[in-house]
């Protein structure tokens, strides 16, 4: 295509005349530009004015943009399939997302992985949406904990089920080999099962032998105690006869003296017990004088062993309940846990009970056993303050009386046992004893001014409540037992002492801890802290600025089992109680500390069942635990200790009584 200047020059030389209008010139230029250039045959001959001009192409100006410019094209929308679409969150999609969050939370609570690590792995698995949906179905059908290991196992099974190529590549020979391996594993499992059954049978036989041996030893001990009691009675009854026999034998004193000399010589190596009375000595002399020379020398009563002496002093551990333990108020549940229309089952003194709130909102405690067929009432429900039995719909009120018997005529006088129940200081209290309960409830559960409640935990412990109380009253074991919890880094002191300021309370040295036992089963401790989480050393609890209050209620649930209620309060950092999930943190920490103690206390209980003695050699720092055991073994049927210790609060001792008790405990150690 020629430039415009050359086109005008070519038009002028061809004989074209300029029209008066500009349009003519523009059209001529356009035609000249669009027309193909032809070489004239005669260079000098002008073009005839009557010849026809070539027509103007309207699309000529678009030719330079390409031959396809201006045409009709169809757009290709295949790329839209790969574009991310806007997804609307439905209920199912939210549940899929909640599965991931739940698994991350479980891993964080279990402490196996950091939350970010678990989330990274789960996000990778969630990229395949179809697999994730099947994983969700698998986990929900299994009704198992949503953990990372569970989800990975479900993902593996889902991939295997969706992989058809893997099935096609699996040959018959490979399947046969897999079958043979599985058969070998089944045979090995059967052999291990047989060996386990044989071991179980051996252990059962051993347990039966141990039970028989324990029964035999118990009978021997009872026989020895009966012989000792008979010896005491015979010595006390023979005292008045000693004087009469000596008067009757006064005429034969020479013969008696002659016969007594060899007897005395023979009996000289045998030392008389230090507790022998003068009446017994008179009886022994009279008998020795009356018997002939050939008779066996007279011997005193059998020498009492250390175990008998310890039992007489009140140091005897047992899994049995003393009758007097029932006559106390027991805090059995926290108030916050007994809400409306809620049933709380529990065991106390090997009897099942159930707590609920009656129609007035007051706590009630009745026996967890329907009066009809013995069905547990705790599996029922509460309607209008009445427990409805799930078996036949019988209803019971807070007094244990049956108020409704559906499908039959109502019978009066039918009911179950009920315990006196009250509510005070955040606890539900019951009286399991006989007769009328004490008029006033104990007040040791009330928090002091300045303390705020942070944790209330209830757990079932498989040990006898007395052994657990003795463990709680012993602080000398902390540097050796609780090395991974609160006593981590504690140094072992040269001397650990417990200074008693009352019968069942005092303070520890060198630890700033005040401790007290409140009958019948409550241990209270006040711990002075140097700073949060660190116990001050070499100071008194009153001198510390911050304190930790602990209360352990060890309820005698049944033989060898305890219902433990734990309460914790602080007089600093009140904002801690508002931290999310802080209750789970306290429960986890308390479980770790209790787990360290249970290893030891369960072992004590096992040795006690095998005839062992948990008080073989008490130490000076066992003072508070020794006093608890003496109180426990001396409680009579009325619930008051024989030594005069009241059932509610510790009583201050006189200086003389304190010195005598300390000397006696030191002599026992």
C-alpha positions in Angstrom: 0.0 0.0 0.0 1.4 3.4 -1.0 1.6 6.4 1.3 -0.9 9.1 0.9 1.5 11.6 -0.8 2.3 9.1 -3.5 -1.4 8.3 -4.0 -2.2 12.0 -4.6 0.6 12.3 -7.1 -0.6 9.2 -8.9 -4.1 10.6 -9.1 -3.0 13.9 -10.5 -0.8 12.3 -13.2 -3.7 10.0 -14.2 -5.9 12.9 -15.4 -8.4 13.0 -12.5 -9.8 16.4 -11.7 -10.3 17.4 -8.1 -13.9 17.8 -7.3 -14.9 20.9 -5.5 -15.8 19.0 -2.3 -13.4 17.3 0.0 -15.4 14.0 -0.1 -14.6 13.6 -3.8 -11.0 13.8 -3.1 -11.2 11.5 -0.2 -13.2 8.9 -2.3 -10.7 9.2 -5.1 -7.8 8.6 -2.8 -9.5 5.7 -1.2 -10.3 4.1 -4.5 -6.8 4.7 -5.7 -5.5 3.2 -2.6 -7.7 0.2 -2.7 -7.4 -0.5 -6.5 -4.7 -2.7 -7.7 -1.8 -0.8 -9.4 -1.7 -1.4 -13.1 1.0 -0.4 -15.5 -0.5 1.6 -18.4 0.2 0.4 -21.8 0.8 3.9 -23.1 2.6 6.0 -20.6 1.6 9.2 -22.2 -2.0 8.4 -23.0 -4.5 9.8 -20.4 -7.3 7.7 -18.9 -10.6 8.1 -20.7 -13.1 10.0 -18.6 -15.9 7.7 -19.5 -14.1 4.5 -18.0 -15.6 2.9 -14.9 -13.8 3.3 -11.5 -13.3 0.3 -9.2 -15.7 0.1 -6.2 -14.6 0.9 -2.7 -14.2 -2.1 -0.2 -15.8 -1.1 3.1 -13.6 -3.6 5.1 -10.4 -2.5 3.5 -9.5 -0.3 6.5 -9.7 -3.4 8.8 -7.4 -5.6 6.7 -4.3 -4.6 8.4 -5.7 -6.1 11.7 -5.8 -9.6 10.3 -8.2 -11.6 8.2 -10.2 -12.8 11.2 -10.8 -9.3 12.6 -14.5 -8.5 12.9 -15.6 -12.1 12.4 -18.0 -14.0 14.8 -16.1 -16.2 17.3 -17.5 -18.7 19.9 -15.9 -18.4 23.3 -14.5 -21.6 25.0 -15.7 -21.9 28.6 -14.0 -25.1 29.5 -11.6 -23.3 31.8 -14.5 -22.4 34.1 -14.5 -26.0 35.4 -11.2 -25.5 37.0 -12.1 -22.1 38.6 -12.8 -22.3 42.3 -16.5 -21.9 42.9 -18.3 -20.0 45.7 -19.3 -22.7 48.3 -22.3 -22.2 50.5 -21.7 -23.6 54.1 -24.4 -26.0 55.0 -25.0 -28.0 58.2 -23.1 -31.0 56.9 -20.1 -28.8 55.8 -20.0 -27.3 59.3 -20.0 -30.7 60.8 -17.1 -31.6 58.6 -15.2 -28.6 59.9 -16.1 -29.3 63.5 -14.5 -32.8 63.1 -11.2 -31.2 62.4 -11.5 -28.8 65.4 -12.6 -31.6 67.7 -9.6 -33.7 66.7 -7.2 -30.8 67.3 -8.7 -30.2 70.7 -8.4 -33.9 71.6 -4.8 -34.0 70.6 -4.1 -30.8 72.6 -5.7 -32.3 75.7 -4.0 -35.6 75.3 -0.6 -33.8 75.0 0.6 -36.1 72.2 1.2 -33.3 69.6 1.3 -29.6 69.5 -2.0 -28.1 68.2 -0.3 -26.6 65.1 1.2 -30.0 64.1 -2.2 -31.8 64.4 -3.9 -29.0 62.5 -1.3 -29.2 59.7 -1.8 -33.0 59.2 -5.6 -32.7 59.4 -5.7 -29.8 56.9 -3.7 -32.0 54.5 -6.2 -34.8 54.8 -9.2 -32.5 54.4 -8.0 -31.3 51.0 -9.7 -34.4 49.4 -13.3 -33.5 50.2 -14.8 -36.9 49.1 -12.3 -38.7 51.4 -13.0 -36.3 54.2 -16.7 -37.0 54.0 -16.2 -40.7 54.2 -13.8 -40.2 57.1 -16.6 -38.3 58.9 -19.1 -41.1 58.3 -16.6 -43.7 59.5 -15.7 -41.8 62.7 -19.4 -41.1 63.5 -20.4 -44.7 62.9 -17.6 -46.0 65.1 -18.7 -43.7 67.9 -15.1 -43.3 69.0 -12.9 -40.4 70.1 -12.0 -38.1 67.2 -8.2 -38.3 67.4 -5.5 -37.9 64.8 -4.7 -41.6 64.9 -8.4 -42.5 64.4 -8.7 -40.1 61.4 -5.5 -41.4 59.8 -6.7 -45.0 60.1 -10.1 -44.0 58.6 -8.3 -42.2 55.7 -6.2 -45.3 55.0 -9.3 -47.5 54.9 -11.1 -45.0 52.7 -8.2 -44.8 50.2 -8.1 -48.6 50.1 -11.8 -48.8 49.4 -11.6 -46.2 46.7 -8.5 -47.4 44.9 -9.8 -49.8 42.2 -6.4 -49.9 40.6 -4.9 -51.4 43.7 -7.4 -54.2 43.6 -6.8 -54.9 39.9 -3.0 -55.0 40.5 -3.4 -57.5 43.4 -2.8 -60.9 42.0 -4.2 -64.2 43.3 -0.8 -65.3 44.6 -0.5 -62.1 46.6 -3.9 -62.7 48.1 -2.9 -66.3 49.0 0.3 -65.1 50.7 -1.8 -62.5 52.7 -4.2 -65.3 53.7 -1.3 -67.5 54.9 0.1 -64.6 57.0 -3.3 -64.0 58.5 -3.7 -67.6 59.4 -0.3 -67.7 61.1 -1.2 -64.6 63.1 -4.5 -66.2 64.2 -2.6 -69.3 65.3 -0.2 -67.2 67.3 -3.0 -65.3 68.9 -4.7 -68.5 69.9 -1.5 -69.8 71.5 -1.1 -66.6 73.4 -4.7 -66.8 74.5 -4.1 -70.3 75.8 -1.0 -69.2 77.7 -2.9 -66.2 79.2 -5.8 -68.5 80.3 -3.3 -70.8 81.9 -1.7 -67.9 83.8 -5.0 -66.6 84.9 -5.9 -70.0 86.3 -2.6 -70.2 88.1 -3.1 -66.7 89.5 -6.6 -67.6 90.6 -5.3 -70.7 92.4 -2.6 -68.6 94.0 -5.2 -66.0 95.1 -7.3 -68.8 96.7 -4.2 -70.1 98.5 -3.5 -66.7 99.8 -7.0 -66.2 100.9 -6.9 -69.5 102.8 -3.6 -68.6 104.3 -4.9 -65.2 105.4 -8.0 -66.8 106.9 -5.7 -69.2 108.8 -3.5 -66.4 110.1 -6.6 -64.4 111.1 -7.8 -67.4 113.1 -4.4 -67.8 114.8 -4.3 -64.1 115.7 -7.9 -64.3 117.1 -6.9 -67.4 119.1 -3.9 -65.6 120.5 -6.0 -62.6 121.5 -8.5 -64.9 123.2 -5.7 -66.7 125.1 -4.3 -63.4 126.2 -7.8 -62.2 127.3 -8.3 -65.5 129.2 -4.9 -65.1 130.9 -5.8 -61.6 132.0 -9.2 -62.8 133.4 -7.6 -65.7 135.2 -5.0 -63.5 136.7 -7.6 -61.0 137.9 -9.8 -63.8 139.3 -7.0 -65.6 141.0 -5.9 -62.5 142.9 -8.3 -63.0 146.0 -7.4 -66.7 146.2 -3.7 -66.0 146.6 -4.1 -64.8 150.2 -6.2 -67.8 151.3 -3.9 -70.3 149.7 -0.9 -68.7 151.4 -2.6 -69.0 154.8 -3.4 -72.7 154.2 0.2 -73.4 153.2 1.8 -71.5 156.2 2.3 -74.8 158.1 4.5 -76.2 155.3 6.7 -73.2 154.5 9.9 -75.2 155.0 8.8 -77.8 152.4 7.5 -75.1 150.1 10.8 -73.2 150.3 12.7 -76.4 149.6 10.6 -77.2 146.6 10.6 -73.6 145.4 14.4 -73.3 145.2 14.8 -75.6 142.2 11.8 -74.1 140.5 13.2 -70.6 141.0 16.5 -71.8 139.7 14.9 -73.3 136.7 12.7 -70.3 136.0 15.5 -67.8 136.5 16.4 -67.5 132.9 12.8 -66.6 132.0 12.3 -62.9 132.6 8.9 -61.8 133.8 7.2 -59.3 131.6 7.4 -55.7 132.7 3.6 -55.4 132.8 3.2 -58.2 135.3 1.2 -57.2 138.3 1.8 -57.9 142.0 -1.3 -60.1 142.2 0.0 -62.3 139.4 3.3 -62.6 141.3 1.5 -63.7 144.4 -0.5 -66.3 142.5 2.6 -67.6 140.8 4.4 -68.0 144.2 1.4 -69.8 145.7 1.2 -72.2 142.8 4.9 -72.9 142.9 4.8 -73.6 146.6 1.8 -75.9 146.3 3.1 -78.0 143.4 5.6 -80.9 144.0 9.2 -80.7 143.0 8.7 -83.0 140.0 6.1 -80.7 138.5 6.9 -78.3 135.7 8.0 -74.8 136.8 5.3 -72.2 136.9 5.4 -69.7 133.9 3.8 -66.3 133.5 1.3 -65.4 130.8 2.6 -65.5 127.2 4.8 -62.5 126.3 2.9 -59.9 124.3 4.3 -59.2 120.9 4.8 -55.8 119.3 1.7 -56.2 117.1 -0.4 -56.8 120.3 1.1 -53.7 121.9 0.4 -51.6 118.8 -3.1 -52.8 118.7 -3.6 -51.9 122.3 -2.3 -48.4 121.5 -4.7 -48.0 118.7 -2.5 -48.7 115.6 -4.2 -51.3 113.5 -5.1 -50.7 109.9 -8.1 -52.6 108.5 -10.5 -52.4 105.5 -13.5 -52.8 107.9 -15.7 -49.9 109.0 -15.9 -49.1 112.7 -19.6 -48.8 113.8 -19.1 -45.4 115.3 -18.0 -43.9 112.0 -21.6 -43.7 110.8 -22.6 -41.2 113.5 -21.2 -38.1 111.7 -22.3 -35.6 109.1 -20.7 -36.4 105.8 -20.2 -34.0 102.9 -21.0 -36.3 100.0 -21.4 -33.9 97.0 -20.8 -30.3 95.8 -23.9 -28.1 95.7 -23.2 -27.0 92.1 -23.4 -30.6 90.9 -26.8 -31.3 92.3 -29.0 -29.3 89.9 -32.7 -29.5 89.3 -34.0 -32.7 87.7 -30.6 -34.4 88.2 -29.8 -37.7 89.9 -26.4 -38.2 91.6 -25.8 -41.9 92.6 -23.2 -42.6 95.3 -22.1 -45.3 97.7 -21.6 -44.8 101.4 -20.6 -47.6 103.9 -21.2 -50.2 101.1 -24.8 -49.0 100.6 -26.2 -47.4 97.4 -27.8 -44.0 97.7 -29.1 -41.4 95.3 -29.2 -37.6 95.7 -31.8 -35.3 94.1 -33.8 -32.2 94.8 -37.5 -32.4 95.9 -40.4 -30.3 94.8 -39.2 -27.5 97.2 -35.7 -27.5 95.8 -34.2 -29.0 98.9 -31.6 -31.8 98.7 -32.8 -35.3 99.5 -31.0 -38.7 99.8 -32.8 -42.0 99.5 -31.7 -45.5 98.9 -30.9 -46.3 95.3 -33.1 -49.3 95.1 -36.8 -49.4 94.1 -39.2 -50.9 96.7 -40.9 -52.9 93.9 -38.2 -55.0 92.2 -34.9 -53.5 93.4 -34.2 -51.6 90.2 -31.7 -48.7 90.7 -33.6 -45.5 90.9 -30.6 -43.5 89.7 -31.2 -44.7 86.1 -34.6 -43.1 86.2 -35.6 -39.4 86.1 -36.9 -36.6 88.3 -40.4 -35.2 87.7 -41.8 -32.5 89.9 -39.4 -33.3 92.7 -40.2 -37.1 92.6 -37.9 -39.9 91.4 -39.6 -42.0 88.7 -38.4 -45.6 88.6 -37.6 -46.6 84.9 -39.0 -50.1 85.4 -42.7 -49.6 86.3 -43.0 -45.9 86.9 -43.2 -45.9 90.7 -42.5 -42.5 92.1 -40.7 -41.7 95.4 -40.5 -38.4 97.3 -37.6 -37.0 99.3 -38.6 -39.0 102.4 -38.4 -42.3 100.5 -42.2 -42.8 100.4 -43.8 -44.2 97.3 -46.4 -41.7 96.1 -47.5 -43.2 92.9 -48.0 -46.8 91.5 -49.2 -46.8 88.0 -51.4 -49.6 86.6 -52.5 -50.7 90.0 -54.2 -49.7 93.2 -52.0 -47.6 95.4 -50.7 -49.3 98.6 -49.8 -47.2 101.6 -46.7 -47.7 103.7 -44.4 -48.6 100.8 -41.1 -46.8 100.5 -37.3 -47.0 100.8 -34.8 -45.8 103.3 -33.9 -42.1 103.5 -31.0 -40.3 105.1 -31.2 -36.8 106.8 -29.9 -34.4 104.3 -28.9 -30.7 104.4 -27.0 -28.1 102.4 -24.3 -25.8 103.8 -21.1 -24.1 102.6 -21.3 -25.5 99.1 -21.7 -29.1 100.2 -24.6 -31.6 100.4 -24.4 -33.3 103.8 -26.0 -36.6 104.9 -26.2 -38.4 108.2 -25.8 -42.2 107.7 -25.9 -43.0 111.5 -28.5 -44.4 113.8 -30.9 -42.2 115.7 -31.3 -38.5 115.5 -28.5 -36.5 113.8 -26.5 -33.8 115.4 -28.4 -30.5 115.5 -25.7 -28.4 114.0 -23.6 -29.0 110.9 -19.8 -28.6 111.0 -18.4 -25.3 109.9 -14.9 -26.2 108.8 -15.9 -26.2 105.1 -16.5 -22.5 105.1 -13.9 -20.5 103.1 -11.9 -17.8 104.9 -12.2 -14.2 104.0 -10.2 -13.2 100.9 -10.2 -16.7 99.3 -12.0 -17.5 96.1 -13.0 -20.9 95.0 -11.2 -22.2 91.9 -11.8 -26.0 91.6 -14.2 -28.6 92.9 -13.4 -32.2 91.7 -15.0 -35.5 92.5 -13.3 -38.9 91.7 -13.6 -42.5 92.7 -10.5 -44.0 94.1 -9.9 -47.8 94.5 -8.3 -47.6 97.9 -9.6 -47.7 101.5 -10.4 -44.2 102.8 -8.3 -44.6 105.9 -5.1 -45.4 104.0 -5.8 -42.4 101.7 -6.3 -40.1 104.7 -3.0 -41.3 106.2 -1.3 -40.5 102.9 -2.7 -37.0 102.9 -1.6 -36.4 106.5 2.0 -37.3 105.6 4.1 -34.6 104.0 7.5 -36.1 104.4 7.0 -38.3 101.3 6.6 -35.3 98.9 10.2 -34.9 97.8 10.4 -38.7 97.0 7.0 -39.3 95.5 5.8 -36.1 93.8 9.0 -35.4 91.8 7.1 -34.6 88.6 4.3 -32.4 90.1 4.2 -29.9 92.9 7.4 -31.2 94.7 9.7 -31.0 91.6 13.0 -29.6 92.6 12.4 -29.8 96.4 15.5 -30.6 98.4 15.3 -33.4 101.0 15.5 -31.7 104.4 17.7 -33.0 107.2 14.7 -33.2 109.6 11.0 -33.1 109.0 8.8 -32.4 112.0 5.1 -31.9 112.7 4.3 -29.7 115.6 0.9 -30.4 117.0 -1.0 -27.5 118.5 -4.3 -29.4 118.9 -5.1 -33.1 119.0 -5.5 -33.5 115.3 -3.9 -30.4 113.8 -0.6 -28.5 113.7 2.0 -27.2 111.3 5.0 -28.7 109.4 8.6 -27.8 109.7 10.4 -26.8 107.4 7.5 -26.5 105.1 5.0 -23.5 105.5 2.0 -25.8 105.7 -0.7 -25.9 108.3 -2.7 -29.2 108.4 -5.6 -30.5 110.3 -7.8 -33.6 110.3 -11.5 -33.0 110.8 -13.5 -36.1 111.8 -14.7 -38.2 110.3 -12.9 -38.0 106.9 -11.8 -34.5 106.0 -8.2 -33.2 105.6 -7.6 -29.5 105.4 -4.3 -27.8 104.5 -3.2 -24.2 104.2 0.0 -23.8 102.1 2.0 -20.7 102.1 3.5 -19.7 98.7 6.6 -17.6 98.1 5.2 -16.9 94.6 2.5 -18.5 92.5 3.4 -22.2 92.1 6.4 -22.2 94.5 6.2 -23.2 98.1 8.2 -21.0 100.5 10.8 -22.8 102.5 11.8 -22.2 106.2 8.8 -19.9 106.9 5.4 -20.2 108.5 2.2 -20.2 106.5 1.0 -17.1 108.3 4.1 -15.2 107.2 3.5 -15.8 103.5 1.5 -13.2 101.4 -0.2 -15.8 99.1 -1.8 -19.0 100.2 -3.4 -22.1 98.7 -6.3 -23.8 100.5 -7.0 -27.5 100.0 -9.8 -29.7 101.3 -9.9 -33.4 100.8 -13.1 -35.3 101.7 -12.4 -39.1 101.7 -15.8 -40.8 101.9 -15.9 -44.5 102.9 -17.8 -45.7 99.8 -17.3 -49.4 100.1 -14.7 -51.9 101.2 -11.4 -50.8 99.6 -13.0 -47.9 97.7 -13.2 -44.1 98.4 -15.3 -41.3 97.0 -12.9 -38.3 97.0 -14.1 -34.7 96.9 -11.4 -32.1 96.3 -11.8 -28.4 96.8 -9.1 -25.7 96.1 -9.2 -22.0 96.7 -6.6 -19.1 96.4 -6.3 -15.7 98.0 -4.5 -14.2 94.9 -5.1 -14.0 91.1 -8.9 -14.0 91.1 -9.0 -13.7 87.4 -7.6 -17.2 86.8 -11.1 -18.7 87.4 -12.4 -17.0 84.2 -9.8 -18.5 81.9 -11.5 -20.9 79.4 -11.1 -24.6 80.2 -9.2 -23.8 83.4 -11.3 -26.4 85.2 -9.9 -29.0 83.0 -6.4 -27.8 83.8 -7.0 -28.1 87.5 -8.5 -31.6 87.1 -5.5 -32.7 85.0 -3.0 -31.5 87.6 -5.0 -33.0 90.5 -5.1 -36.3 88.6 -1.4 -36.3 88.2 -0.7 -35.7 91.9 -3.3 -38.3 92.9 -1.8 -40.8 90.4 1.6 -40.5 92.1 0.0 -41.3 95.5 -2.2 -44.1 94.3 0.8 -46.2 93.2 1.9 -46.3 96.8 -1.5 -46.5 98.6 -2.7 -49.3 96.3 0.4 -51.3 97.2 -0.2 -50.7 100.9 -3.7 -52.0 100.5 -2.5 -55.1 98.6 0.1 -55.9 101.4 -2.6 -55.3 104.0 -4.8 -57.9 102.4 -1.9 -60.3 102.4 -1.5 -59.9 106.1 1.0 -57.1 106.1 1.3 -54.3 108.7 1.2 -50.7 107.6 2.3 -49.5 111.1 5.3 -51.8 111.7 7.7 -49.0 112.5 6.2 -45.5 112.7 8.5 -42.5 112.5 8.4 -39.2 114.3 7.0 -37.3 111.3 4.0 -39.8 111.3 2.6 -38.0 114.3 -0.6 -36.7 112.7 -1.3 -39.9 110.8 -0.7 -41.9 114.1 -3.2 -39.8 115.9 -5.8 -40.2 113.2 -5.3 -44.0 113.3 -5.6 -44.0 117.1 -8.8 -41.9 116.9 -10.2 -44.2 114.2 -9.6 -47.4 116.1 -11.0 -46.0 119.3 -14.3 -44.6 118.0 -17.1 -46.3 119.9 -20.6 -47.0 118.6 -21.8 -43.5 119.5 -19.2 -41.9 117.3 -17.1 -40.4 120.0 -13.5 -41.5 120.5 -12.7 -43.3 123.7 -9.9 -40.9 124.3 -12.4 -38.0 124.5 -12.0 -36.5 121.0 -15.2 -34.9 119.9 -16.5 -35.8 116.4 -16.6 -32.2 115.0 -13.6 -30.1 115.8 -10.1 -30.6 117.3 -9.8 -29.7 120.9 -6.8 -27.9 122.4 -4.6 -30.1 124.6 -3.1 -29.2 128.0 0.6 -29.0 128.2 0.8 -32.2 130.4 -1.4 -34.2 128.0 0.6 -33.0 125.0 4.0 -34.0 126.6 2.7 -37.4 127.5 1.3 -38.0 124.0 4.5 -36.9 122.4 6.6 -39.1 124.6 4.4 -42.1 123.9 4.6 -41.5 120.1 8.4 -41.1 120.3 8.7 -44.4 122.2 6.6 -46.1 119.5 8.9 -44.7 116.8 
